Amino acid sequence: MADRPIRCLLFVAALLFLTAPRVPAQAPAPPPPDLLIKGGHVIDPRNNIDAVMDVSVSGGKIAQVAANITPTASMRVIDAAGLYVVPGLIDIHAHVFFGTEKDAYLSNADSAVQPDAHSFRSGQTTLVDAGGSGWRNFLQFKEQVIDRSRTRVLAFINIVGSGMKGGPVEQNLADMDSRLTAMRIKQHAASIVGVKVAHYSGAEWDPVKRAVEAGTAMNVPVMVDFGNNNPPQSLEDLLLKYLRPGDILTHMYAHVAGRIPIVDEQGKVRPFVFEARKRGVIFDAGHGGGSFLFRQAVPAMKQGFTPDVISTDLHSGSMNSGMKDILNTMSKFLNLGMPLRDVIKANTSRAADVIKRPELGHIKAGAEADIAVLGLRKGSFGFIDSGGNRMLGDQKLECELTVKAGQVVWDLNGRSRPMWTEGSK
Ligand SMILES: [Zn+2]
């Protein structure tokens, strides 16, 4: 008799379970519409296009890039007059392994950013996580972030097996295994584009050497966040001895403890830095919260030492301070005299080449339809560096519209939408 109320409760629970509405984990995206982006100034450096053109999209792919494409009945026409139409932007240094682990810095932690919450509103269609995960927790990163994001998420995996968890975890030489790192890259070559070294403060070169070993085994680049070593290590040795052509120095305009900056006390770019560029080392802006100083960037740019790639080092700190987003960071370089075409190239075809994904970062017919439509505002704007200093500029990029795989995923002014007087809802 005593178990009767329990049986009753079980029955009610079972009934509730069976009758509860089933919510799919993620609603399937509707099929992409045919689009015609009309009258914009197309900059597609890979295909050498820098002119007013129309871009049509069908089935999620670029159908045609040409002058005056005639709209068909199935096309949704987007007026892009006065705007720039460029390939979807690629950010090769972001931190998107967000999660809830305590004291885990940028590896399954809340200082990392949910990709879709930040990417599309800045014209980005590809984000590369820079070392959040290592071979041990890459699968968790894939399941938790890569597989659930509409943004294309790729990864440099950390030479530290446990990834970028900060503190002693990143100092553990015993957890830096080139063989296991290479194995993980081989298993997930579709997502992993390289190996990251960061934050090691010891005197040994082992983290760099082991990352290069893994990178050589799998033919992928190594990205190095250099500095904080005690005693300091030689930047010249890193750039001329340890890194291979195609490897990347991120935070190129930083001046941090334990690393000499690329611009010396007299304001000159050090000769070995030019030499490193000549031998094929890639220099990446990697703005971040502490790695972009006007005192470095301004003299370097005047001497022609511009970035190969302009990345954000996105995390919750940098996005709420001087960095803000990729377009604010690109705008700094525009205002420092880098031509718009070069700025776009740094974040499209060049970025794609650096991560060895040449199929990305351009909009030739047949390519996946990843497109950013940008406005270039003229006026008076202020920009902040990671030293907290301000620079004034007269131009600023703004994202009007982003297309990912043929879907409009960001539309600032409703350019792809019918007027409310004509809509059906
Ligand atoms: Zn970083």
Boltz pocket constraint, residues with backbone or C-beta under 6 A from the ligand:
constraints:
  - pocket:
      binder: B
      contacts: [[A, 93], [A, 94], [A, 95], [A, 130], [A, 225], [A, 288], [A, 313]]
      max_distance: 6.0
